[in-house]
Every structure is written in structure tokens, then in C-alpha cells.
């Protein structure tokens, strides 16, 4: 079982909100981790969006709009990237990441389609 | 604002090695760790390892142990990733990324990223 699991794809309409999940493997408690989120558009390197561990431990990437936000669902053992007011330019791949035992792990990524 | 500029695309034969460079400009190099991440065509991101230039200490993902070497030259603000015993599955875009926060223990974000270097392994 992968350490981080993301749905492979998600579709949403312009102006709506999209909730992208990053589920941690059973036995790895989401509460103890900072979840990092990246956006990647075709042909470009990933760009850092934000980090979320708790409301007192979070960080927005430089220049990242506030309509991108992070949260957690402890019952689902998952980190969440919420994108509100979806725009066509938000269509991209999104990756979550954690540091696990001094090593970096990425989720498989979610392709977000805005249509 | 720091920028990371990587070396150009490479085509390699199976069994050979490749060395990709990542030069930092416009900011402090040694005080931040550099990670290497690869992305196979149409696939996700895969972390390979990192180096703390000021200490010269590197650690590697288990998958690449014994096959990857990450080094840094503080005098030229350049990090290097060398991958040996190349096989077709190593065909990928290789990225370097600087860790934010300046905390060498890790748990940092990656920003900025280099532009990526395509390595193609083909006979």
C-alpha cells in the first residue's frame, strides 16, 4: 500500500470549489505530519503551494492566492487541498508530499480538470 | 531571488552513468539543502535524495541507494546528481529543488525548482 494515496483525477466547474485529498497509509497518523502541496502544469516544474499541519502550523507559498488552502480530515487520515473559486488556470496536476522518517514521499498526483 | 539552472538534456546507453548539474544564482547556496526529484514520462514525482552543501552530507531514498551520488561544490554554488547503471526505466525528467526554511533536519518545502533535465536511456 502506498504511503500517500491521491485520486488520479477530479473534475469541477469554474467558480466552484475542489477538494483534493491525500490519504495516508494506515498506521501513519496524519496528525503528526506537515502536508505539502504542489501544482504542476504541463512542461513546467512543480510549484509550491502551501503547507498544512494545523491551524497554528501552516504556511502559504509566496504569491499563492488565498483561495488555495489546506486542512485535514482526521477521521479519514487525510490531508486536503481546497481550491475555491476555480479558474481555468487551476487546471493542473497536484501533488501532496510528506517527510517520513527523514525521507520525502510524494503522492501519485491528482489531475484536476476545470470544465 | 534564487534561481536554479540545470544542465541540458542527455541521451545515454543502458549501463552507463549520467551526471546532472544544478547551479544556484541570486541567493545563498550553502545554507539550504538541495533535493533531487525525478518524473518519468506521464508519471508522478519521485524523490531521490538530498544534500546539505555546507556540511557535504547526503542521504538517499532506499530505492536509489548504491546507484545515486549527490554532491555539491560550494565554490560554484552547484549541486550534482550522478546516476549509474542506467536502464530504460530511468528515462525521466530530473529536477533539483532547494529546500526552504534552512532547517537541515528536513520537513521543509521545495522552492524554487530547477527547470528540469530530460535524461533518455536508450540503446
Interface residues (C-beta under 8 A of the other chain):
Chain A: X34 X36 X38 X40 X45 X46 X47 X48 X51 X59 X61 X62 X95 X97 X99 X102 X103 X104 X105 X106 X107 X108 X109
Chain B: X35 X37 X44 X45 X46 X47 X50 X59 X61 X62 X95 X97 X100 X105 X106 X107 X108 X109 X110 X111 X113 X114 X115 X116
